[in-house]
Amino acid sequence: MVRPTKNIGLDVNPPTRTCEDDKCPYHGSVSVRGIMITGKIIKKYMKNAAVIERNTIYYVKKYKRYERRRKRISVHLPPCIDAEIGDIVRAAECRPLSKTISFVVVENISKKGGQ
């Protein structure tokens, strides 16, 4: 049975493929809410999971300088979204899907870091 792609309520491009994943926001039962984050996929592990990294600049008041910081977030990667290591993706917050995963990828912005 082919599941129709549903509207998730965000201004993103929906995937062209379909999937049978129950944790997919487009073809499953997971609803998205809260914040959206953008980051680069640095690791894919397990079956449908990935780690995205966000780089930020933080100002240290004491030394009057900036320092680079990074945040790594585990996300669920549905099979209908074609994303590989190095891609820039957009993820949305959802209910906790596992111990460490509370975000799901909703859009692949660019392939292989903008190439």
N, C-alpha and C positions, 0 to 999 in steps of 0.2 A: 504494500500500500504506500503510495507516494503522499507524503504530508505536504500541505500547501505552506508557502512561506507567509508567516503572519507579520503584521506591523507591530514593532516593538515600542513605538512611540518616540524614537530618537531620529535625529536628522543624519542618518548614515546610509551608505549604499548596502542593500541586502545582498547576500551571496547568490550566485547563479545556480549552484548545485544544491541538491537536497541531501538530507541525512536522516538517519534513524536514531540519533542521539537524543535521549530524554532530557539532557541538561543543556541542550541548545536553545537559545532564546528565540530563534526563528522557527524551529521545527519541533521543539519539545515543550516542557511545561514550566521552564524557569522564566520568571519575570525579572526585569532589570529595574533598578531604582538607585537613587543616590548619585554618587559622583562618577565621572568618566575620567579615565587616565589614558595617557599616550606614552608609549615606551617601545623599546627595541627588544625583540626576542633574542635572548642570549643562550637559552637552554631549552630543549624539549625532553621531557622525561615521562615515564609511564605511558599510558595509551593516549589520553587526550589532555595532557597538561603541559604547561610551558612556564618559563620564568621570564618576566620582562623587567627591564632595568630603566629607571628614570634618573637622569643626572640633573642636579641642581647646584646653584651657587649660593653659599651661605656667608653672610658678613659677620666677621668676628670683631666685636666692638672694642675689645681690649687692645688688640694689635692693629686695628684699623686696616684690616686686609680681608680678602675674600678667600674662601676655601671651597673646594669641590666636594660635593657629597653625592652619594648614590643610594638609591632605594631599590631593592629587588622584591618583586611581588609575584607570587604564584597565581596563575590564571588557568581557567579551563579553556581549552582550544577545541571547539567543535570541528568535526571532520569536513563540514561543508565550507569552512573558511580555509582557503589555501594559504597557509603561512609557514614559512621556513625560518631557520636561524638567520638573523640579520635583518628581517623585515620590521618595519615600523607598523605597529598595530594600535588600535583603540580598544580599550576594555571598559566595561561598565560594571558597576557594583550589583551584586545579587545576594540572595540568601547564602549562608555558608554551605558549600557543596562538599567539603571535606574539612579536615582539621586545619589546613593552611589555605584553602582556596575559597575566596569570597568575591572573585571577579571572573567575568566571562568575556572572551574576545568577541566583539561585535563587528569589527571592520578591519580589513587589511589596507592600510593607507598606501604603503609603497613596498615594492619588492626589493629585496637585498640592499636595504639601506639607501634607497633612492636611485638605484641604477636602472 
